[in-house]
Amino acid sequence: MNAIAQLRKDCERIGCICLADEPMAAHTSFKIGGPADLLLKPRDAETAARVIARARELSVPLLFIGKGSDLLICDEGVRGAVLSFDEASARPSLRDETVIDCPAGASLTALCCFALEQGLTGLEFAYGIPGSVGGAVYMNAGAYGGEIRDVVGSVRFLDGQGKLRALEECALELSYRHSYFTDHPDCLITSASFHLRRGDRDAIRARMDDLMERRRTKQPLEYPSAGSTFKRPKGAYASALIDGCGLKGRRVGGAMVSEKHAGFVINYDNASCTDVLTLIGEIQTQVREQTGFSLECEVKYIG
């Protein structure tokens, strides 16, 4: 029995969902990516710790992902195992009047809706960001003037040795699309707490609805994408630079610069990973040559 088959057998024994040769296109918002040898979906931190330990004993490479909303996975797929928490098992809970504890596998939308139900304000900016709580903490997700660092209290995670640890907000090194975890990719975020404020439910709902409508109006949500393709360069906006270079609508194969929002490269027509990478390279070259700005990808490429 090879290592992948052995890992699958052992993980199923401890109650972890295991999917062999699973197309990663089904697990990314870009809808792009070949098969992973094994997709593992543990239900909680304890199960994840056991899965990780066994994978390391068998020398099976591990890739940690959330909801795949900021990933571009190569057409050839992923060798080894991909681990992503089972979203169905991830439910937020109220610790006290203004603090929510939330498993990493829960969606940001579920967290925001739970906060609304409890009459807690502070997370409205995150409503509609298509990621998991763990992924949002990992990259300090933000929108419309808010960031995760504004509301996160502490984060629990498994370190590189599989030990469960916790860090308070002051030690998370949160900045623009950066955290302690972007520098320590062998760590797996398992849960986070969020410190919010009491608010009026109707006002919270109105704010959430307003931001969602802005997203629908300004962003190409009707097409698969990984959100904003590039980080915001100092002193400018990526979308404005791309638009100014006349790149809206530029296509490579099935990949296209959105005509609605130039900051989005979209999967317009069954794009391959190669299509997207080629288009990204063309955008970076044109923007650099025409404006002098160097655009850095916000999308993480897995190849």
N, C-alpha and C positions, 0 to 999 in steps of 0.2 A: 504494500500500500504506500503510495507516495505521500509527501508531507501535506499537500492540500487536502487529499482525501481523508487523511488521518485527522487533520484539524477540523474538517467538517463533521466527522463522526464524533469527535470529542465535544465539540461545541453544541451539537444537537443533544448530546447526553445531558448537558447542564441547562438546557432550555433556551438556547440562543437560536434565533431564526437564521438559517443558513441557505443561501441561494448560490448554486454553482453556475459558472459561465453566464453570469447575469449582465445583460447589456447596460452599460452605465448611462446611455442616452435616456433610459427610463428614470434615472435618478439625478439628473441635472436639469436646471431650468433652460439651458441651451438646447436640450434634446440632442446632444451630440456625445459620442463616446462609445468605443468598442466594449467588449465584455471583460468583466473582472473574473479572475479565476474563482474567487469566492467573495460573496458579499455577506457580511456578518452584521446582524441587527440585535445587539443585546438589549434587554428590557430595562436594565438599571446599572448602577456603578459597580456593584458587586459582581454581576455577571460579566461586565466588561473587563474587570480586573482579571478574572479567571481566563477569559478568552485571550487577552493580551499575553498573559503569562504562558499559556499553552502555545500560542503562535511563536513566541520567542524561543521556547524550548525546541520547537520544530524548525526554527530558522526560516519561518515564512514571513516575507516582508509585509508590513502593515501600513495602510494609508487611512488616516482619520478624515472623515468628511461630515458635514452637517446635512443640509437639504440640497447641497450641490448648486446653490444659487449664484455662486461666484467662481465656478470652475469651468474650464475647458479641457476635456479629457480626450486624449489622442484616439484616432480611429482604430488603432491596434488594440486598445483596451489596457487593462492594468494587470500586470503579473503579480501574483501574491493575493493578499486579502485586503478588502476595503471594509472598514468598520464605520457604521453609522447607527446611532441609537434609534430604537424602534419608537416612532412618533406616537403610536397608539397607546404606549405605556407611559407617556410623559404628560403629566398634568400639574399645572401650577397649584400652589396652596398658600393660604394666608397664615403667616407666622404670628403677626399681631395686627393691630389696626391699620398700619401703613407699610408693612413689609411683606413682600411676596417672595416665596421660595419657588424656584422653577427648575425642573430637570433640563439638561442641555438639549435633549431631543425635541422638546416642544417647539412649535413654530412661534415666531414673533407675533403673528396675528392672533394665535390662541392666547398668548400672554397679554396682549393689549386688550382683548375682549374680556379676559378674566379681570383685569384691572378696572375696566369699565363697570363690570357687574358689581365690583366691590366699592365703586364710587371713588376710585383713586386716580389722581392725575399725575402726569409726568412722562407717560409713555406714548402719548398720542403721535409724536413724530415718527414712531417706529411702525405704526399701523400701515400695512401694505408692503413693507419691506419683505421680500419673499425668501426669508432665511430662517434658520433655527436660532434658538437662544444661544447655544454654544458657538455657532458661527458668528453671531452678532457680537458676542463678547470677544471672540478671537480677533476680529478685525475692527473693533470699536465702531460698529455700524452707526450711521447717522443720516439725517435728512431734515430739511426744513428747520434748520437752526438747532436741532437737538442731536445728542450723541449718547451712546450707551454709558459713557463715563459720567454723564450727568445724573444717572439714576442707579447704577450698579453699586451694591454694598460690598459683597464679598463673592468669591468664586471658589468652588471646590473642584479639584482635578486629580487625575492620576499622573504622577510624575514618571520620568523615564525608567524608574525602577519598579513601577507599578504600585507605589505607595500613595494612599489618599492624603492629599494636602489641601490647604486652604490659603488664599491670599485676600487681604482686604484691598479696597479700591486704591489706596495710596501706594500699594506695591505692585499694581497691575500694569504700570507703565503705559497707560492708555494715552494715545495721541492719534493724529489723523491716520486712520486705517492701520493702526499698529497697536500691539499689546505685548505683554510678557510672553504670550503664547506664540506669536509670530516668530519670536526668536528662539522658542523651545518647541519645535514641531513634534517632539517625541512625547509631549504631554497631551492628555485628553481631558478636556473640560467636561465635567459631569453634571454640574448644577451651578446656579447663581442666585443671589438674593438681590432684590430691587427695593430701594427705599423711595417711597412715593409720598404724596400728600393727599389729604382729603379734598374732594372736589365735588362739583355739581354734575350728576350723571348726564343731564341734558346738555350741558356745556361741553363735557368730555366727548359725548357722542357727536355733537355738531362739529367739533374740531376734527375728530377722526373722519367724519364724512367729507369735510372740506378738503382735507389732505388727500383722501382717496380720489376725490373728483379731480384734483389737480394732477395726480398721477395719470389718471385715465386720459385727461385732456392733453397732457404734454409728453407722455412717454408711450412708446410703442408696445403696450402691454398685450396687443393682439398677436405678437410674434414671440417665439422663444428667443431669449437672450440671457446674458449674465448681468443685466443691469448696466450701470456705467462702465464702459470698457476701460477707461483711463482714469488715473488719479488726477486730482486738480493740481495743475502746475502753479508754482508760486507766481503770483501776479497776473494770473489769467484763468480762463475757464476752458477746459478741453473742448467742450461742445462748440463754443464760439470760435475757437481756433480752427477746428475741423470745418465748420460751416464757412468760415472766411476763406478757406482754401478751396472752396467749391467742391467739397467731397460728399455732400449729401447725395444719396442715391448711388454712390459708387459701389459696384458689385464685383465680386470674384466668385465664380461658381454660384452656389446658393447662399453665400454670405453677402450682406449689404449694409452700408451705412444708412441708418434709418432716416427717412425723409421727414419724419415728425420731430426727431431729436437726434442731432448729429453725434451726441456723446454715446449713442448706443450702436454697436454692431449687432445686427439681428440675424437669426436663422430664417432667411426669407423663403428658401425653397430647398429643403433637405440638404443643407450645407454640411460639408465635412469639416473636420477639425483643420485640415490643410487649407481649405477655403478661408476659414476665419483667420488663421495665422498669417496667410498671405495678405489678406486685406488689412489686418492690423499693421503689418510691416509697411504696406504702401501708405497708410495714413501717417505713421510715424515719420517716414521719409519725406512726404510732402509737407507736413507741418514743420519739420525741422528746416527744410530748405526754404520754405516761404516765410516763416516767422522767426526762426531761431530757437523756438521752444522744443524741448525734448519731452515727449509724452511717455510716461511710465504706465504700464498696464496695471489696472486694478484687478482684472481677471487673473486667476491663478491657473497656469497651464500644467497639466499632469501628462507627462509623456514618457 
